Amino acid sequence: MLSNYLKPSFLGLLKFLNSMNWFIVFFSLINLSVCIYEDQIGKFDWRQTYVGRIKFAQFDTVSTAKKIIVATEENVLAALHLKTGEVVWRHVFETASAGNIQLLHVSDKVVTVTGANPYLVRGWNSGTGVLLWEWSMTLNDDEHSEFSEWWVQNNVLVHMVPVFGSHLEVTMYNVMKGYNKGSTSKLQATWSNEGCVLTPPYYTCASSNVVVSLDLTSKALQLITKPLSDLVNVNGVFEGSLRPLDGNSTVPGFIIDDQRVVLIRGNKHEVLGVKLADRSASATIVESANELVLLQTWNVDGKGFRISANSIETGNEVSEFQCLSPKQISEPELLTVMCSKRGQHICRLLVNSADDAVYLLEQNGQVVWNREEALANVVAAEFVELPVSETDAAIEMEFDQKEAPKVFSSVWAAFVRRLHTQYQQLAALLAGWPDAAPAAPDPLVRDYFNLHKIIVLVTDVGKIFGMDNLSGKLLWSHYEPALDTEAVAVFARRSARHAPHSAVLTVVGKHEETGNGFIITLNPIRGTLVAERALRLDSRLLQATVLHVPDNEKLHALLLLDEEENVQVFPGSAAPLVENIYMYVAERETANIQGYALKYDGKSVVAWRTWSVRLGGGGARLAALAARPRGERSRSPGRALPDRSVLYKYANPNLLLAVVDAADPVHKDVVTAVVLDAASGAIITAATHRRARAMGLAVHADNFFAYLYRSDKHRRLEIATIELYEGKQRWLPAGAAFSSFAGARSPGVQRQAYILPAPAAAVAVTVTERSLTDKHLLLALTSGVIMELPWALLEPRRAAAPSAEQREEGLLPYAPELPLPPDAAANYNRTLRRPRALHAAASGLESTCLVLATGLDMFYTRVAPSKTFDLLKDDFEYYLIVIVLFGFLVSTFTTKVIASWKNAKLAWK
C-alpha cells in the first residue's frame, strides 16, 4: 500500500524534473557575474606567487603529471610543474617554528613532518595536494628535541633524538596511523657529538680520529668504524667537518673535510677514488643509464658554473655531464636529480643558488626554467620613472639650449633644431607605417600618463631587481652577497626626466662582514652600477638622507651620518649646498631619539647634536616610527566649515610619530604614541593605551597620523588616529614657508580610536602627484585581502551625536567598529599569502595611485580614491559622440542656409 502511494508522486517528480531541463539549460547559458568590474580583472593588476628558498625537493614520478614537490624555509609545501616551474598547488603552514618543515618524503604519497614538539605528521595527495591524514606527537624530552632527525623507510616513520656523548633514542611509527611500532630504542653512543650527520639509515660521527657509523634501523647492533688517517691527512686532532651528500643521494654517504666522498656499502666505508673538484662543490650519487654516477657542480669564478660526473665503479668521466655554463649561479647546491636509468645519460637537475634562485637544468647545463624565490622576502621597494622617448627628449633639449647673444645666430640655430626635430618625427611616423618594415621594439619609455614605471626591489639576501610594473616582468637583477639588508634604505637621487642625464638610485645598507656602511649606486633603468658603485665605508652608519637641493647635473647628494657623528657627502662637490639640514637617529631597543643639525662651515659639513628624547623609560622599545613621505604635498591648507570659516591644518613636514611599547608593573603592557618635531625636538602631543601591545604599524601623511595596537583589555585590534590643526587663524602669513622655530604655539589635537574587525599585517596611505584626491588608508589583512578605507571613516572629528553644523560639513556619525565591505577589497578574489608591506606611488594621473603589496605573494594594482575624474571610462562611446558632433555641424549649417533663405524672402516682400 505504501509503495502504491509513493509511486505516482515519484513518477510525477521525474516528469517535473524532465520538463525543467530546458529551463536549466537556458539559465546556465546566462553569464552571472560574481566579481566587481568583471571586465577589468587582470587588466590593471597582476599577482605572482612564490614559495621561498627551497629546503627539500623530490621529483614526483608516480602521478601522471610530472611535478617537483618542494618544502621551503618559508614553511611552504608546494608542487612545481616540471616543464614550466609554475606552482601547481601550495600549502602555507604556520610561521616560525610551529610550521617548520622537518621532513619531506615523496613516494605514492607525500609525507611531511612539521612543528617543534609537538610535531604534526601529514600525508598529502601528490597530484592535488589534498590532505589525506594527520596525526600529532609530543616528546617528553623537550631539551633535546631540537636535534631530532626524521626519515621514512618502508612506510615506517623513523625518529631519532641524539643525546650527545651518551646515547641515541630511536622510535618507529606507522606513517599513516601514528601508532608506535615497539618501544623506543636507546643505543649507546658515547662517541656522538654536534658534528655528526645523518645519511639514512646511518648516523655518522668523527670522534677520536675515527669515523663511526651506526645503522639505526637494524635489529642487531651494526657499528662501522674507519680511521680518519685512511680518509684524509690528519695532523693531530681532526678539525675538519662532515656533511651529507646533497640531492637525495641514491647511496648513503658523506663528504669529509670538503675533499673526499665516502660511501657506506656492505657494512663498510668505501672511499671513492674521485675527489671533489672544488671544496665548495655540491655532490650526490645518482643512478643513470644503469650505473652509479658521482655528480658534482660548483661555481667557477668569473666563468659561470661547471657540472661534471664520474662513474663510481671505474672512476671515468661521463662525457654527457662535462660542461661549463656561462650562466652565473652563485654557490650552486644540488637539491634533487632525476635521471633515465636506461639508454643514454639524460638527467634533470634542480639546483639552488645563494641568491635564493632555483634552476632546473639539463645534464649539459641548459636552463629549462628558473624561479627568483628571493622576491618572497622583499625588504624595500621604490617606484622609478622611465625616461622620455628620443623624440620628446630632442624637443625638450631644443628649448633648453642657451644661445649666443647674437639674435640672428640664435634664431637660425633654433630654426635648424626645429627642422631636425620634425625630421625625426617624420622618420618615426614612417617607421610605424603598416607597409614599412617592422621596426625594432621600443625601449622602455614613459607613457603619456606616467603609469608605466620600473619598480626597484631589494630582497633579504642582497639581490636587487628591476621590475616592469605593468607586466611584472623582471628586467634586470644585481646580486651583492656582502649587502646586509637589516636596515636598508633606497633613495632615488635623480629621475629620468632630466635628459641627457640618466637616472640614479642608491641603496644604503651594512656590510655583511664588518657591519660598516655599504653603498650601491646604480642606474635603475638598466641595472648597471654607476658613480660610487659598490662603496664600502670605514665606519658604521647612523642615518642617511638625500639633499633636497640638486646640483648642476640635477643630482641630489647623499648625506651619511656615522657613529662618530661625522658627515660624509657623496659627491663631495655638493657640500657647499648643505645648509640648515636636520636629521634624526632612532634606537629601536632603547626608544632613544636624537636630533642633529647639519651645516657647511666652509671646509666640510659638520653635525651638531641639538636635542635628545628618551621615550618610555627603562625597558621601552620603539615598535614603529612613521615620517611624512618625501616630496608629498599637502592636499589643502584647511577645511571649510559651515560658518564659512576655515579650520587650518598644522601641516608640519618635520613631524614624526613614534610608537613605543613598554612593560608596566600595574598594566602589564603600555603603548605610548608620541608626535614630535624632528627639527626642534619639541613634543607636540602624546597618547597612552594601557594593557595594550603595539603592532608596529604606523603611517603619517598631511596633518594626520594612524597607528595600530592590540588591546589586551578588550581583546581586540584597534586603530587610533590623530589630526593636528592650527585653528581658524594661520600662524604664518600667506605664502611663507613653514618653520619649526617660528613660534611656540601648540596646535589643536583631535584623537579617536576605532575597532578593526580583522588583523592587519601592513598599512599605507594613497599618494598622488598633487594630493588633490581624497586620502585612503590601505590595510593588508592577514586573511590576504587589501582593504581600501576612506579617511572619512577614520577621521577623529567624528562625533557620536553630530551637530547640525557637523552634518552640514559632511562628518559621519561616530561608529566604534570600522566597516570592511567586500567592494573595498583592492585585490577582489586574488588572495595574498603572508603580506608584509604595502608600497604606494603617484602616477601622472592625479586620480590614480599605484600600489604594490609584497610578501610571500606579490600583487600590483591601481586605486582611484576619488574615482577616475580625469580619465574617460573604458566603455566611453567615442562613435556616438562623433555622430552627435557631426549631426550638430550638419544641423548648424542647414539652419544657417534656411535662415539666409528666409531673410532673402523677407527682403523681397
N, C-alpha and C positions, 0 to 999 in steps of 0.2 A: 504493500500500500504506500510506503514511504517513497519507494523508487518511482512508482507511478505518479506521485505528487510532484516530485522534483524534476522528473524527466522533461515535461513540457517547458518548465522555466529555464532549464539548462539549454534546451534547443533554441528557445527564444533569445537567450543571451548570445548564443553563437550567431544567430541570424542578425542580431543588432550590431554585433562587432563587425560582421562581414559587410553590412551596409555602411559602417563608419570608416571603412578602409579608404574610400575615395576622399573623404574629408581629411583623414590623417595625412594622406599623401599630398593633398593640396596645401595644407598648412605647413608641412615640412619644407615645401619649396620656398616659403617666405623667409628671408634672412632677418632674424630677430637680433637686433644689436644688444650686446651685453657690455659694451665699453663706452667710455666717454670719448666723443670725437673719433669714432672708429676709423674714419678715412685718413686720419693723421697718425695712426700707430706706426712707429718706426720711421716716420718721415723726418722728424727733427730730433730724434733721440736714438740712442743705442745702448746696449748693455753687453759687457764682456765678463765671462765667468772664469775664475781661476781656482786653483786648488792649493797653492803654496809650494814651498820646497818639498820635493819628494823624499820620503824617508824609506819606504819599502815599495817594491814593484815586482809584479809577476805577470807573465803572459797568460791569458786565458785561452787555452787551446781546446777546451771542452765544448763550449757553446758554439752555435752556428756562426754568429757574427763575432769575428775575432776582435778581442779587446786587450787592453793592458789595465790590470787592476792595480791601483796605486793607493798608498797611505802616506800622508804628508805630515810635516811638522806643524801645520795649522790645524791638526786634528780633523782631517778631512779624508773620507774614504770615497774613491771615485773610480769610474771606468772611463778610459780614454779610447777613442776609436783608433784602430790600428793604422788606417790609411790617412786620416786627416788630423788626428790628435785632438779632436773636439771632445768635449765632455758628454758622454752618453748618459750617465746617471751619477749622482753625487749625494753624499750624506755628510752633513756638517755636525760634528759632535760638540760636546761642551768645551768651553775654553779652559785654559790652564791644565792642571794635572788630572782633572776629572774626565777629560776627553782624550788624554794622551794615548796614542795607539801603540801598544807594546808588541803586538804580533799581527802579521798578515800572512795567511796561508790560503793558497788558491789550488783547488782540485776540482771536483764536480760542484763543490760549494765553496763560498768564500768565508773563511773563519777569521774573526778579529778578536783581540783582547784589548780592552781599553780601561783606563782608570788607574788609580794608585791606591789600592787597598781601601775600600772594596774595588774589585775588578768585575767587569762585565764581559762575558763571553757571548758573542753573537755569531749567528750564521746567516749568510745572505745568498740570494739567488744571483749568480754571476751575470745572467743575461739582463735582468730587470732591476736588480738592486733591492728586491723586496726582502724584508726581514723574515727569516724562517724560524729561528729560535733564539732564545736569550735566557741566560741564567747568570747568577752572580755568585761570588765567593769572597770571603773575608779571611785574611790571615791573622792568626793570633800574635805572631811575632811581627809587630809593626816596625821594629827598629831596623831590621834587615830587609824589609820588603822592597825598598828602592833598588836593590841589586837583583831583583827577580829576573829570571830568564824563562822564555816560553818557546815551545815549538810543538808541531803536530807530527806524529809518527804513527802510521797505520790506523788512522781515525782515532787516535788517542792523544789527548792534550797533556803534554808533559810540562810540569812546573818545577823549577829548580831555584832554591834560595841558598846562596853561599854564606856561611859564617866564616869569614876569613881567618885562617890559622887554626880552625877547629874541624868543621865538618860541612857537608853538603846535604841539604834536605830536598829530596826528590819525591814528587807526588804526581800520580797519573789520574786523569779524569776522562770519563766518557765525553767526547767533544760535543755531542748533541744534547744529552740529558743532564750532564754535570755531576753524576754520582762518582764517588771515589772508587777507583779500581784497586782496592787494597789500602793498607796503611802507608803513612809517609815513611820513606826510607831515609835513614841517616847514615851517610857514607863518610867515613873518617878521611879528612883531607887537611892535615896539618900543613901541607905544602902550598895551600891556596893563598892567594893574595889579590890585591886590586888590579894587578896587571894581567889577570887571566882572561882568556877569550873562550867563547862558546862556538864550536863548529859541530852542530848536532850530528850524532848524539854524544860527542866527545867534549869534555871540558879540559882545557889545556892551560898549564901554567909553567913558567920558568922559575925554578927555585933551586938555590944552591948549585948553580952551574949545571942543572939537569932540567930537561924538558919532560914534563909529566902530563900524560893524557889519560883520562878516566872515562870509560863508557858508562853513561848514567842510566841506560835502559837495559843493560844486560842483567840477567838473573844472577850470574856469577861475577864476582869482582874481577874486572879486567883493567889492570894498570899497565900502561905503556910508558916506558922511560927511554931516554936517549941523552947522552952527554952533550952539552952545548958546544964543546970543542969539535964535535963531529959536524956541526951545522955552520957555525961562524967562528971567527977568530976571537977568542976571549982572552983578555989580559987582565987577570984578577977577577973582580966581581963583574958580572954581566949587567950592563946598564942600558941595554937595548930594550926593544919593545916587541910585543906580539900583536898582530892584527889579523882578523879572519879574512879569508878570500871574499871578494865582492861578488855581486851579481848572481846570488843564489847558485853557488858552485855545485856541480854535479857530485863531486867527490869531496868529503870533508878534508879541510886543510887550513893552513895558516901561513902567514909571512913573518919571518923572524928578522928583526933589525932592518927592515925595509930592503933586504938583499936577497934572501933565499926563500924559495917556496917549498913547504914541507907538506906532504900528503899523509893521511892516516889510512892505510890499506893493509888488510891482512894482519890486523893487530900489531902493526909496527909503523914506525915513522919512516917515510920514504922521501929522501931529499932529491928534488929534481935537479938534473944537470944544467937546466937553463936558469940563469939568474934574471932578476928583474933588470930591465933595460934602464930604468931610472928609479931613484929612491922614492919618488912621488908617484910612481906608476900604479894604476889600478889594475888588478889581475883577478882572473877567475878561471875555473875549469869548466869547459863545455864539451858536449858530445856532438861532433859534427862529422858527417859522412862516415859513420861507424868507427870513429876513433876519438880518443880524448885529446883535447887541444888546450894548451895554456894560452889564453888570450889576454893581452895587456894593451893598455892605452895610456899615453902620457902626453904632456904638453912640451913642445919644442920652442924655446924662446925665440920669438920673432918670426917663426916659420909656420905655426899652426900646431896641430896635434897629430900624433902618429899612432897607428894601430899595427900590431904585429901579433903573430901566433906561431907556436911551436908544438910539434907533436909530443905527447907525453912519453910515448914508448921509445921513439927514435931520437927525439930532440931536433929533428929537421924543421926548417921554417916552412910554413904553409904559405905559398905564394899568393893565394887569394886574399890574404889579410894584410899583406905588406903594402902599406900606403902611408903617405904623408899629405894630409889635407891642409890647404891654406886657411881653412875656417878656424877662427880664433875661439877656442873653448878653454876657458881658464880652469885649471885643475880638474880635468875630466875624471869622473867616477862612474864605473860600470854599475848600473842598477840591476839590470837583468838582461839576459841574452837568450835568444831563441834561434836554433839552427836546424837545418834539414839534416836528418840522420842518414839519408840515402843520397847517392849520387855526388854532386859537387858540394863544395863548401858554400852554402848560401845561408847567411845569418842576418838577423836584425838585432841591433844593439841599442839599448836605452841608456843614455849617458846623462849624468847630472853635471852641472857646471858650478863653479864657485860663485857665480853671479846669479844663482837660482834659476838659470835657464835649463831646460831639459830638451834633449835632442834624440830623435830616432834615426839611427844611421844604418846603412848597409855595410857589408864587410869591406867594401872598397872605400869607405869614408864618405860616401854620398849622403847628404842630409835628406831624409824623407820629409820630415816636418820638425818644427821646434816650437816650444811654448816658453814665453817670458813670464815665469812664475814670480819674478821679483815684483811685478805690478800688484801682487796681492798684499804688499806691505809698502804702500806709498806714504812717505813722511812729509813731503812738501810738494806743492804744485803752484804753477804760475802761468797765466794766460799771456801770450806774446802776440803782438800784432804782426801781420805779414807786410812785406814791402809792396809798394805800388808797382804797376807794370812799367815796362821801359818807356812806353809812350807817355804815360802820366808823369813819370819822373822827368822826361825831357821837357814837358810843359812846365813843371814846377821849376826846373833849372832855368828855363827861358826867362821867367820873371824874377829870378833870384840873382841875375848877373849884375855886377857893378861895372858900368861902362866908364869910359874916359870922359872928361868934362866937355869934350867937343860934341856939340849937338849932332852934327852931320854924321860922324862916325858912330855915335850911339844909335841913331835911327837906322843907319844902314846895317849895323850888326844885328839889331832886333829884327829887321826885315829878313835877313839871311837865316836867322834862327827860326823864324816863323815858317819860311819855305821848307827848311829841313824837317821841322816837326810835322808839317802837313804831308810831306813826302813819306815819312814813317807811318803816319796814319793810313795813307793810301796803300802802302805796301802791306800793312796788316789787314786791310779790308780785302785786298786781292788774294792774300794767303788763305783767308777764310771763305773764299768763293766756292760754291759747290763743285764747279768743274775744275778747280785748281787741284794741284797735287796735295795730298794730305800733309799738313804741317806737323811739326814736332809738338808733342804735348806741352802745354803751357806750364811754366814753373809755378811755384806757389806764390800767388799774388793776392792782394787784398780785394775783396768784393766791394760792391757799392755801399752796402750797409755795414761793412766791417763785422760780419758774422763769422767769417772764416778766420780762424786763428790757429796757432800752434800752442799746445799745452806741454810745458816742460815739467816732467815728473821726476822727483828724486826719491829713490827707494831705500829701504833699510840697509841693503847690502852695499850701497855706494854706487849703484848703477843709475845713470841719468838717461831719460828717454825724451824724445821729441815726438809728440803725437798730433795727428790731424784731428781737430775737434769735430769736424763734420762726419767723418767716417770711422774714427777710432783707429786708423791705421798708424803703425809705428813708422816714423820717417827716418830716425837715426837713434843711435844709442852710444853711450860712452861709459865705460866701467872704470872706476877708481877704487881699487881694493883698499887703499890707505885712508879713505874717507870715512870718518866716524860720524854717523848721522843722528847722534843722540839729541843734539840741539842745533840742527842745521837750519840755515836761513837762505832764502833765494831773493835776489834783488835784480830787477830789470833796470839797468843803468842807462840804456839808450834804446829807443824804439826804432823800428824800421822805417819810420816816416821821414827820417832825415837823410834823404839821398844826397850824395852818393855814399854816405857813411852807413855801415852795416849795423845791425842790432847787436847789443852786448848784454849778456846776462852773467851774473856772478853767483856762485854757490859758496857759502861760507860755513865751514864746519870745523871739526877737530881731526888731528892726525891720529890714526889708529894706534900707533906705537907710542908716541911721545905725549899725546894729549894736547899739543900746541895747536895754534891756529893753522887751518888749511884752506886755501882759496883756489877755486876752479873758475876761470873765466872763459866763456865760450860764446860762439855765435849760435843763438837759439834756432835760427832758420836752417842752418846746415849741420850743426852739431860739432863743429871744429873748434879746437882750442885756439884762443886769440889772446892778445895783450899779455897779462901777467901769467897766463897759462896755469898749470897746477903749482901754486906757490906755497911753499912750506915755511911757516913763520917760526921765529925763535922763542916765542912766549905764548902763554895761554891767553885766550880772548875772553873778555867780559861782555862786550856788546859790540854790535856792528850796525851801521846805518849808511844811508846814501845822502849826499849833499843835495839839497833841493835846488841849488843854483848850478846849471850846466856850464861847462867851459866852452871855448870857441868851437870845439868839434861836437857840441851837443851831448857830451858825455858827462854823466853825473859821477862825481868822485865817491869813492868808498872810504868811509871813516871807521877805523878799528880802534877800540879801547882795550888794552891788555891788562893783565893782573897787576902790573906795576903802575897803572894809571898813566901810561904813555899813549899818545895818539899817533897812529900811522895813517897816512893819506895815500891812496892809490887812484890816479897817478899823483906824484909829488908836486907837479906843476899847479895843481888846483888848491894848494894850501892857502894862498892869499885870499881865496874865495870864502874861507871859513870865518864866519862872524856871527856871534850870538846864536850858537847851536847848542841845544840841550839834549842830553842823553840820560838814560836811567838804567840801572843794573838791579835785577831782582834775583834773590836767592830763594830757591824753592823750598829747601829744607828748613830754613830759619825764618822765612817770611820777612826778610830784611830788604828794603828797597832804598837805593842811594841814587842821588841826582848829581849830574856833572854839567858844568858849563864849559864849552869849547870855544877858543878864540885864537886867532893868529897873532903872535907877538912880534912879527917881523922876521923871524927866523924859522919857526916851526909852530905847530898847533899844540897848545897847552890845554890840559883839562884841570879844572878846579872842582873839588867836591863841594857842592853848595848846600845840600841837605841830605838827611838820612832819617828814615822812618822804620821802626820795628813794629810790625803788626802782630797782635795776638799774644805776645809774651812767650814764655818758655813752652816748648813742645808744639808750637804752632807750625803749620805747613801751608805753603802757598799752593792752593789747589788749582786756581785759574787766574790768568791775567789777560785782560782784554783792552786793546788800544784801538783808536779810530783808524780805519783803513787809510793807507797812503793815497793821497790825491782825491779823497772823497769830498764832494761839495755838499753844503747844507741845502736841504730841499727848499726851505723858505725861511725868512728871518723870524717869522712868528705865526701865530694862529689868530684868525679873525674871530672875534667874539660877537654875540648877538647885539650888544650895545654899541657896535661899530668901533670899538676899541680893539687894540692888538695886544695879544699876550706874547711878548718877545721871548725867543729861545735863548738859553745860555749855551751857545754852540762853541764851546772852548775846544780847539783841536788838540790841546795838550793833556786832556783828561785821561786817566787810567782807572780801570775797575779791577780791584784786587779782591779775590775771594779766598778767605783764609779759613782753614779747618783746624780746630784745636780741641784738645781734650779738656774737660771740666769736671772737677770732683763732685759737683752737685747735679749738673745737667748732662753728664757723660760726654756728649759731643756738642760743640757750638760752632756755628758757621757765621762768620763776620764778613760782610761786604763793605769795602771802603772805596770811595771815589776820591781820588787825589789828583793834584795838578803836578805833572811831571816836570814842569819848568820851575815852579816856585816851591814845590813840596807841600803846599797847603792842602789840608784835608777838607774837601767840600762837604761830604756827608758820609754817613755810615749807618749800617743796619745789622742787627744781630738776630739770629734764629737759634733758639735753644733746642736741645735734643734733636739735632739735625746733622746730616753729613753732606758735605759738598760733593757735587757731581763732576766738577772740573770742566763745566761747560758755561761759557760766558761770552757775550757779544757787546760791542759798543758801536753806535753809529749815530750821527747827527747829535741830538741832545738827549738820547735815551740809552738805557742800559738794560740788559736782561741776563739773568743767571739762574741755574737750576740747582736744586738741592733736594735731598731725600729727608722728609720729616719722619723721625722715629716716633714722635709723639702721636701723630695721626696715621702713621704707616701708609704714606702716600708720597708721590712725587709732586713737587711744587715748583713753579717758575715765578720768580719775583722780577718786577720791572721798576725802573726809576726814570723819571724825567726831570730835567732842570730848566727853569725859566728865570729870566731876568725880571720880569714883571711887565707892567703896562708902559714903562718908560725905559728907553735904551740907556745903557751906561756910557756908551761911547757915541760920539757924533756920527752921523751917517757917512758912510764911505771910509771911516777909519778902520785900520787893521786891528784885529783883536790882540790884546796883550794880557798875559797872566799877571803883570805887575802894574796894571793901570789903576786898580782900586782895591779896597779891602771889603767891598760889599759881598754878602753871601747870596747866592741865588736861591730862588724858591724851589723846594723839593717836593715832588709828588711820588708816592710809593704805593704799590699794590702787589698782591700775590694771588696766583691762580693755581688751580689744581690741574695737573696734566694727567689725563687718564691712561697714558701709555708711557712706558720707559723710553727715554731718548738716548742715543749714542753720539750724536753730533748736532751742532747748531750753527747757523749762519744767517746773514741778512742780505737781502737782494741789493744789488748795486747797479746803478745806471749811470750814463755818462754825465748827465747834468743834474741828477737827483730830482727830477721833476715828477716822477711817478710815485705812487704810494710805496711805502716800505712794508715788505712782508718778511716774516720770520720763517726760515726753513728749518725743519726738525727732521732728522733722520732717526726713525724709531728702530728699536731692536727687532721689531717684527719684520723689518725690511721695507718699510714704507717711508717715503719722503713727503712730509706734510708741509703745505704752504699756508701759513696763517697770517691774515692781515694784522697790521699793528693796531688797528682799531679794536680788535678783540683783546689785546694785551695792554691797552692804554691805562695808565694808573689813574687818570682823571675820571674814570667811570665811577658813578655813584650808584648805590643801591636804590635810592629813590631820586632820580634826576629831576632837577627843577625845570621850569618851562624854558628858561634860557639855555640850559644844557641840552634839552631835547631839540631846541631850535638850532643849536650848534651842530648837532648830529652825534652827540655822545651816546653810546649804547648803555643801557642799564647794566649794572654790575651783576655778573653771574660767577659764582666761585669756580665752576668747572668749565674748562675750555672745550668747545665742541671740536670734534675731529671728523668732519663729514667726509664720506668717501670721494666726493668730487674734488676735494682739496689735495688728493694724492697726486704728486707730480709724476710719479712713475706708474700710475694706474695699476696694471696687473703684473708688472715686471718686478718681482720681489728681489730685494738685495740681501745677501747674506753678510752678516757682520760689518755693517757700515761703520767707518771710523772717523771720517772727516767729510765736510762739505766745503766746496770752494765756489765762490761766486765772482763773476767778472762782468764788466759792462760791454756792451756792443755799440755799433754805430746807430742802432735804433734806440731811441730814448725809452720806448716801451718794453724793450726786451732785455732780459738778464740771462747770462749763460751760467749754467750750474753743472758742476761735476761732483759726483759722490764717489769716494774711494773707500776701499775696504777689501774684503775677500772678492767682492764683485765690484766692477766699475760701471758707473752709469752717467750718461751725459744727456742733458735736455735743455730746453729754453723755457723760461717762465715770463709771463707778462702780468705784473702786479696790477696795472691799471688797464688791462686789456690792450690789444694792439691798435691803439688810437691813431698811430702814424703809419699804418700799413693796411693795404687793401686785403680783403679776405680772399681765400683761395677760390671760392665759388663766385667771385665777383663777375657780373655779366658784362664782359667787355663788348660783345657783339650787340647786346641790347642798347648799351649807352651810345655806341656808334650809330646804330639805326635811329635812335631818338634824336641824336645831334644832326644827322643827315636830314631827318624829317623837319626839324626846326629850320634848317637852312633853306630847304625847298619851300616850306610854307612862308618863310620871311620874304624870299624873292618873289614868290607868287603873289603874296599880299601887296608887295611894292608895285608890281606890274598892274594889278587890278586897281590899286589906288590911283595910279597915274591915268589909267583909262577913265576912271570916274571923274577925276579932275578935268580931263580933256572934254568930256561930255558936258560937265557943268559950265565950262568956259564957252562952249558953242551955243548954249541956251540964251 
